[in-house]
Amino acid sequence: MPDNLDRYERSILRLLQEDCSRSTAEIAESVGLSASPCWRRIDRMERDGIISRRVALVDRQKVGMNAQVFAQVKLNAHGRAHLEEFSAAIRGFPEVLECYVLMGPVDFMLRIVTRDIEAYERFFFDKLSALPGVQEINSTMALSEIKATTALPL
């Protein structure tokens, strides 16, 4: 935990991670501050990039995104010369929720959501495998979700 965060700020962050729609007054009361100092702390953490954004988390299954796939992508030697081009293409695919560069036998790990397995198959053949330099893709379908959180353990 960075030294620049005190116990109030850690508490504020925990509360915001649970529900960022709380008012500053509610947060202030929960952490034991008045509203103005609480607001200043939140504002500083936003300016400093500690709070990068506030969003609504949507239940993917309730909006019809029933397939969740983890894909490991390996580029060929020529493809590695175009990592930025590959990365830009991946950023443009709304189906890809997360993408990580890895060390080891594969180059990227992607988390992909689609309506169903048929939609993933279309995404796989029409978009992902069509990218230049892709040598191999290993896809793993998630059957169920045991834990999913965006909250950091503060």
Contact map, one row per residue, 1 for C-alpha under 8 A:
1110100000000000000000000000000000000000000000000000000000000000000000000000000000000000000000000000000000000000000000000000000000000000000000000000000001
1111100000000000000000000000000000000000000000000000000000000000000000000000000000000000000000000000000000000000000000000000000000000000000000000000000000
1111110000000000000000000000000000000000000000000000000000000000000000000000000000000000000000000000000000000000000000000000000000000000000000000000000000
0111110000000000000000000000000000000000000000000000000000000000000000000000000000000000000000000000000000000000000000000000000000000000000000000000000000
1111111111000000000000000000000000000000000000000000000000000000000000000000000000000000000000000000000000000000000000000000000000000000000000000000000000
0011111111000000000000000000000000000000000000000000000000000000000000000000000000000000000000000000000000000000000000000000000000000000000000000000000000
0000111111100000000000000000000000000000000000000000000000000000000000000000000000000000000000000000000000000000000000000000000000000000000000000000000000
0000111111110000000000000000001100000000000000000000000000000000000000000000000000000000000000000000000000000000000000000000000000000000000000000000000000
0000111111111000000000000000000000000000110000000000000000000000000000000000000000000000000000000000000000000000000000000000000000000000000000000000000000
0000111111111100000000000000000000000000000000000000000000000000000000000000000000000000000000000000000000000000000000000000000000000000000000000000000001
0000001111111110000000000000001000000000000000000000000000000000000000000000000000000000000000000000000000000000000000000000000000000000000000000000000000
0000000111111111000000000010001000000000010000000000000000000000000000000000000000000000000000000000000000000000000000000000000000000000000000000000000000
0000000011111111100000000000000000000000000000000000000000000000000000000000000000000000000000000000000000000000000000000000000000000000000000000000000001
0000000001111111110000000000000000000000000000000000000000000000000000000000000000000000000000000000000000000000000000000000000000000000000000000000001001
0000000000111111111100000010000000000000000000000000000000000000000000000000000000000000000000000000000000000000000000000000000000000000000000000000000000
0000000000011111111111000000000000000000000000000000000000000000000000000000000000000000000000000000000000000000000000000000000000000000000000000000000000
0000000000001111111100000000000000000000000000000000000000000000000000000000000000000000000000000000000000000000000000000000000000000000000000000000011100
0000000000000111111100000000000000000000000000000000000000000000000000000000000000000000000000000000000000000000000000000000000000000000000000000000001000
0000000000000011111111000000000000000000000000000000000000000000000000000000000000000000000000000000000000000000000000000000000000000000000000000000000000
0000000000000011111111000000000000000000000000000000011000000000000000000000000000000000000000000000000000000000000000000000000000000000000000000000000000
0000000000000001001111100000000000000000000000000000000000000000000000000000000000000000000000000000000000000000000000000000000000000000000000000000000000
0000000000000001001111110110000000000000000000000000000000000000000000000000000000000000000000000000000000000000000000000000000000000000000000000000000000
0000000000000000000011111110000000000000000000000000000000000000000000000000000000000000000000000000000000000000000000000000000000000000000000000000000000
0000000000000000000001111111000000100110000000000000000000000000000000000000000000000000000000000000000000000000000000000000000000000000000000000000000000
0000000000000000000000111111100001100000000000000000000000000000000000000000000000000000000000000000000000000000000000000000000000000000000000000000000000
0000000000000000000001111111110000000000000000000000000000000000000000000000000000000000000000000000000000000000000000000000000000000000000000000000000000
0000000000010010000001111111111000000100000000000000000000000000000000000000000000000000000000000000000000000000000000000000000000000000000000000000000000
0000000000000000000000011111111111100100000000000000000000000000000000000000000000000000000000000000000000000000000000000000000000000000000000000000000000
0000000000000000000000001111111111100000000000000000000000000000000000000000000000000000000000000000000000000000000000000000000000000000000000000000000000
0000000000000000000000000111111110000000000000000000000000000000000000000000000000000000000000000000000000000000000000000000000000000000000000000000000000
0000000100110000000000000011111110000000000000000000000000000000000000000000000000000000000000000000000000000000000000000000000000000000000000000000000000
0000000100000000000000000001111111000000000000000000000000000000000000000000000000000000000000000000000000000000000000000000000000000000000000000000000000
0000000000000000000000000001111111101100000000000000000000000000000000000000000000000000000000000000000000000000000000000000000000000000000000000000000000
0000000000000000000000001001100111111100000000000000000000000000000000000000000000000000000000000000000000000000000000000000000000000000000000000000000000
0000000000000000000000011001100011111110000000000000000000000000000000000000000000000000000000000000000000000000000000000000000000000000000000000000000000
0000000000000000000000000000000001111111000000000000000000000000000000000000000000000000000000000000000000000000000000000000000000000000000000000000000000
0000000000000000000000000000000011111111100000000000000000000000000000000000000000000000000000000000000000000000000000000000000000000000000000000000000000
0000000000000000000000010011000011111111110000000000000000000000000000000000000000000000000000000000000000000000000000000000000000000000000000000000000000
0000000000000000000000010000000000111111111000000000000000000000000000000000000000000000000000000000000000000000000000000000000000000000000000000000000000
0000000000000000000000000000000000011111111100000000000000000000000000000000000000000000000000000000000000000000000000000000000000000000000000000000000000
0000000010000000000000000000000000001111111110000000000000000000000000000000000000000000000000000000000000000000000000000000000000000000000000000000000000
0000000010010000000000000000000000000111111111000000000000000000000000000000000000000000000000000000000000000000000000000000000000000000000000000000000000
0000000000000000000000000000000000000011111111100000000000000000000000000000000000000000000000000000000000000000000000000000000000000000000000000000000000
0000000000000000000000000000000000000001111111110000000000000000000000000000000000000000000000000000000000000000000000000000000000000000000000000000000000
0000000000000000000000000000000000000000111111111110000000000000000000000000000000000000000000000000000000000000000000000000000000000000000000000000000000
0000000000000000000000000000000000000000011111111111100000000000000000000000000000000000000000000000000000000000000000000000000000000000000000000000000000
0000000000000000000000000000000000000000001111111110000000000000000000000000000000000000000000000000000000000000000000000000000000000000000000000000000000
0000000000000000000000000000000000000000000111111110000000000000000000000000000000000000000000000000000000000000000000000000000000000000000000000000000000
0000000000000000000000000000000000000000000011111111000000000000000000000000000000000000000000000000000000000000000000000000000000000000000000000000000000
0000000000000000000000000000000000000000000011111111000000000000000000000000000000000000000000000000000000000000000000000000000000000000000000000000000000
0000000000000000000000000000000000000000000011111111110000000000000000000000000000000000000000000000000000000000000000000000000000000000000000000000000000
0000000000000000000000000000000000000000000001001111110000000000000000000000000000000000000000000000000000000000000000000000000000000000000000000000000000
0000000000000000000000000000000000000000000001000011111000000000000000000000000000000000000000000000000000000000000000000000000000000000000000000000000000
0000000000000000000100000000000000000000000000000011111100000000000000000000000000000000000000000000000000000000000000000000000000000000000000000000000000
0000000000000000000100000000000000000000000000000000111110000000000000000000000000000000000000000000000000000000000000000000000000000000000000000000000000
0000000000000000000000000000000000000000000000000000011111000000000000000000000000000000000000000000000000000000000000000000000000000000000000000000000000
0000000000000000000000000000000000000000000000000000001111100000000000000000000000000000000000000000000000000000000000000000000000000000000000000000000000
0000000000000000000000000000000000000000000000000000000111110010000000000000000000000000000000000000000000000000000000000000000000000000000000000000000000
0000000000000000000000000000000000000000000000000000000011111110000000000000000000000000000000000000000000000000000000000000000000000000000000000000000000
0000000000000000000000000000000000000000000000000000000001111111110000000000000000000000000000000000000000000000000000000000000000000000000000000000000000
0000000000000000000000000000000000000000000000000000000000111111110000000000000000000000000000000000000000000000000000000000000000000000000000000000000000
0000000000000000000000000000000000000000000000000000000000111111100000000000000000000000000000000000000000000000000000000000000000000000000000000000000000
0000000000000000000000000000000000000000000000000000000001111111100000000000000000000000000000000000000000000000000000000000000000000000000000000000000000
0000000000000000000000000000000000000000000000000000000000011111110000000000000000000000000000000000000000000000001000000000000000000000000000000000000000
0000000000000000000000000000000000000000000000000000000000011111111100000000000000000000000000000000000000000000111100000000000000000000000000000000000000
0000000000000000000000000000000000000000000000000000000000011001111100000000000000000000000000000000000000000000111100000000000000000000000000000000000000
0000000000000000000000000000000000000000000000000000000000000000111110000000000000000000000000000000000000000000111110010000000000000000000011000000000000
0000000000000000000000000000000000000000000000000000000000000000111111000000000000000000000000000000000000000011110000000000000000000000000011000000000000
0000000000000000000000000000000000000000000000000000000000000000001111100000000000000000000000000000000000000111100000000000000000000000001111000000000000
0000000000000000000000000000000000000000000000000000000000000000000111110000000000000000000000000000000000001111000000000000000000000000001111000000000000
0000000000000000000000000000000000000000000000000000000000000000000011111000000000000000000000000000000000001111000000000000000000000000111100000000000000
0000000000000000000000000000000000000000000000000000000000000000000001111100000000000000000000000000000001111100000000000000000000000000111000000000000000
0000000000000000000000000000000000000000000000000000000000000000000000111110000000000000000000000000000001111100000000000000000000000111110000000000000000
0000000000000000000000000000000000000000000000000000000000000000000000011111000000000000000000000000000011110000000000000000000000000111100000000000000000
0000000000000000000000000000000000000000000000000000000000000000000000001111111100000000000000000000000001100000000000000000000000001111000000000000000000
0000000000000000000000000000000000000000000000000000000000000000000000000111111100000000000000000000000000000000000000000000000000001110000000000000000000
0000000000000000000000000000000000000000000000000000000000000000000000000011111110000000000000000000000000000000000000000000000000001000000000000000000000
0000000000000000000000000000000000000000000000000000000000000000000000000011111111000000000000000000000000000000000000000000000000001000000000000000000000
0000000000000000000000000000000000000000000000000000000000000000000000000011111111100000000000000000000000000000000000000000000000011100000000000000000000
0000000000000000000000000000000000000000000000000000000000000000000000000011111111100000000000000000000000000000000000000000000000001000000000000000000000
0000000000000000000000000000000000000000000000000000000000000000000000000000111111100000000000000000000000000000000000000000000000000000000000000000000000
0000000000000000000000000000000000000000000000000000000000000000000000000000011111111100000000000000000000000000000000000000000000001000000000000000000000
0000000000000000000000000000000000000000000000000000000000000000000000000000001111111110000000000000000000000000000000000000000000000000000000000000000000
0000000000000000000000000000000000000000000000000000000000000000000000000000000001111111000000000000000000000000000000000000000000000000000000000000000000
0000000000000000000000000000000000000000000000000000000000000000000000000000000001111111100000000000000000000000000000000000000000000000000000000000000000
0000000000000000000000000000000000000000000000000000000000000000000000000000000001111111110000000000000000000000000000000000000000110000000000000000000000
0000000000000000000000000000000000000000000000000000000000000000000000000000000000111111111000000000000000000000000000000000000000000000000000000000000000
0000000000000000000000000000000000000000000000000000000000000000000000000000000000011111111100000000000000000000000000000000000000000000000000000000000000
0000000000000000000000000000000000000000000000000000000000000000000000000000000000001111111110000000000000000000000000000000000000100000000000000000000000
0000000000000000000000000000000000000000000000000000000000000000000000000000000000000111111110010010000000000000000000000000000000000000000000000000000000
0000000000000000000000000000000000000000000000000000000000000000000000000000000000000011111111010000000000000000000000000000000000000000000000000000000000
0000000000000000000000000000000000000000000000000000000000000000000000000000000000000001111111000000000000000000000000000000000000000000000000000000000000
0000000000000000000000000000000000000000000000000000000000000000000000000000000000000000111111110000000000000000000000000000000000000000000000000000000000
0000000000000000000000000000000000000000000000000000000000000000000000000000000000000000001111111000000000000000000000000000000000000000000000000000000000
0000000000000000000000000000000000000000000000000000000000000000000000000000000000000000000011111000000000000001110000000000000000000000000000000000000000
0000000000000000000000000000000000000000000000000000000000000000000000000000000000000000011011111110000000000111100000000000000000000000000000000000000000
0000000000000000000000000000000000000000000000000000000000000000000000000000000000000000000001111110000000000111100000000000000000000000000000000000000000
0000000000000000000000000000000000000000000000000000000000000000000000000000000000000000000000011111000000000111000000000000000000000000000000000000000000
0000000000000000000000000000000000000000000000000000000000000000000000000000000000000000010000011111100000011110000000000000000000000000000000000000000000
0000000000000000000000000000000000000000000000000000000000000000000000000000000000000000000000000111110000011100000000000000000000000000000000000000000000
0000000000000000000000000000000000000000000000000000000000000000000000000000000000000000000000000011111000111000000000000000000000000000000000000000000000
0000000000000000000000000000000000000000000000000000000000000000000000000000000000000000000000000001111101111000000000000000000000000000000000000000000000
0000000000000000000000000000000000000000000000000000000000000000000000000000000000000000000000000000111111100000000000000000000000000000000000000000000000
0000000000000000000000000000000000000000000000000000000000000000000000000000000000000000000000000000011111100000000000000000000000000000000000000000000000
0000000000000000000000000000000000000000000000000000000000000000000000000100000000000000000000000000001111100000000000000000000000000000000000000000000000
0000000000000000000000000000000000000000000000000000000000000000000000011110000000000000000000000000011111111000000000000000000000000000000000000000000000
0000000000000000000000000000000000000000000000000000000000000000000000011110000000000000000000000000111111111000000000000000000000000000000000000000000000
0000000000000000000000000000000000000000000000000000000000000000000000011100000000000000000000000011110001111100000000000000000000000000000000000000000000
0000000000000000000000000000000000000000000000000000000000000000000001111000000000000000000000000011110001111110000000000000000000000000000000000000000000
0000000000000000000000000000000000000000000000000000000000000000000011111000000000000000000000011111000000011111000000000000000000000000000000000000000000
0000000000000000000000000000000000000000000000000000000000000000000111100000000000000000000000011110000000001111100000000000000000000000000000000000000000
0000000000000000000000000000000000000000000000000000000000000000000111100000000000000000000000111100000000000111110000000000000000000000000000000000000000
0000000000000000000000000000000000000000000000000000000000000000111110000000000000000000000000111000000000000011111000010000000000000000000000000000000000
0000000000000000000000000000000000000000000000000000000000000000111100000000000000000000000000100000000000000001111110110000000000000000000000000000000000
0000000000000000000000000000000000000000000000000000000000000001111000000000000000000000000000000000000000000000111110110000000000000000000000000000000000
0000000000000000000000000000000000000000000000000000000000000000111000000000000000000000000000000000000000000000011111110000000000000000000000000000000000
0000000000000000000000000000000000000000000000000000000000000000001000000000000000000000000000000000000000000000011111111000000000000000000000000000000000
0000000000000000000000000000000000000000000000000000000000000000000000000000000000000000000000000000000000000000000111111100000000000000000000000000000000
0000000000000000000000000000000000000000000000000000000000000000000000000000000000000000000000000000000000000000011111111110000000000000000000000000000000
0000000000000000000000000000000000000000000000000000000000000000001000000000000000000000000000000000000000000000111111111111000000000000000000000000000000
0000000000000000000000000000000000000000000000000000000000000000000000000000000000000000000000000000000000000000000011111111100000000000000000000000000000
0000000000000000000000000000000000000000000000000000000000000000000000000000000000000000000000000000000000000000000001111111111000000000000000000000000000
0000000000000000000000000000000000000000000000000000000000000000000000000000000000000000000000000000000000000000000000111111111100000000000000000000000000
0000000000000000000000000000000000000000000000000000000000000000000000000000000000000000000000000000000000000000000000011111111110000000000000000000000000
0000000000000000000000000000000000000000000000000000000000000000000000000000000000000000000000000000000000000000000000001111111111000000000000000000000000
0000000000000000000000000000000000000000000000000000000000000000000000000000000000000000000000000000000000000000000000000111111111000000000000000000000000
0000000000000000000000000000000000000000000000000000000000000000000000000000000000000000000000000000000000000000000000000111111111100000000000000000000000
0000000000000000000000000000000000000000000000000000000000000000000000000000000000000000000000000000000000000000000000000011111111100000000000000000000000
0000000000000000000000000000000000000000000000000000000000000000000000000000000000000000000000000000000000000000000000000001111111100100100000000000000000
0000000000000000000000000000000000000000000000000000000000000000000000000000000000000000000000000000000000000000000000000000111111110100000000000000000000
0000000000000000000000000000000000000000000000000000000000000000000000000000000000000100100000000000000000000000000000000000001111111100000000000000000000
0000000000000000000000000000000000000000000000000000000000000000000000000000001000000100000000000000000000000000000000000000000001111100000000000000000000
0000000000000000000000000000000000000000000000000000000000000000000000000011111101000000000000000000000000000000000000000000000000111110000000000000000000
0000000000000000000000000000000000000000000000000000000000000000000000001111001000000000000000000000000000000000000000000000000011111111100000000000000000
0000000000000000000000000000000000000000000000000000000000000000000000001111000000000000000000000000000000000000000000000000000000001111100000000000000000
0000000000000000000000000000000000000000000000000000000000000000000000001110000000000000000000000000000000000000000000000000000000000111110000000000000000
0000000000000000000000000000000000000000000000000000000000000000000000111100000000000000000000000000000000000000000000000000000010000111111000000000000000
0000000000000000000000000000000000000000000000000000000000000000000000111000000000000000000000000000000000000000000000000000000000000001111100000000000000
0000000000000000000000000000000000000000000000000000000000000000000011110000000000000000000000000000000000000000000000000000000000000000111110000000000000
0000000000000000000000000000000000000000000000000000000000000000000011100000000000000000000000000000000000000000000000000000000000000000011111000000000000
0000000000000000000000000000000000000000000000000000000000000000001111000000000000000000000000000000000000000000000000000000000000000000001111100000000000
0000000000000000000000000000000000000000000000000000000000000000001111000000000000000000000000000000000000000000000000000000000000000000000111111000000000
0000000000000000000000000000000000000000000000000000000000000000000000000000000000000000000000000000000000000000000000000000000000000000000011111000000000
0000000000000000000000000000000000000000000000000000000000000000000000000000000000000000000000000000000000000000000000000000000000000000000001111100000000
0000000000000000000000000000000000000000000000000000000000000000000000000000000000000000000000000000000000000000000000000000000000000000000001111111000000
0000000000000000000000000000000000000000000000000000000000000000000000000000000000000000000000000000000000000000000000000000000000000000000000011111000000
0000000000000000000000000000000000000000000000000000000000000000000000000000000000000000000000000000000000000000000000000000000000000000000000001111100000
0000000000000000000000000000000000000000000000000000000000000000000000000000000000000000000000000000000000000000000000000000000000000000000000001111110000
0000000000000000000000000000000000000000000000000000000000000000000000000000000000000000000000000000000000000000000000000000000000000000000000000011111000
0000000000000000100000000000000000000000000000000000000000000000000000000000000000000000000000000000000000000000000000000000000000000000000000000001111100
0000000000000100110000000000000000000000000000000000000000000000000000000000000000000000000000000000000000000000000000000000000000000000000000000000111110
0000000000000000100000000000000000000000000000000000000000000000000000000000000000000000000000000000000000000000000000000000000000000000000000000000011111
0000000000000000000000000000000000000000000000000000000000000000000000000000000000000000000000000000000000000000000000000000000000000000000000000000001111
1000000001001100000000000000000000000000000000000000000000000000000000000000000000000000000000000000000000000000000000000000000000000000000000000000000111
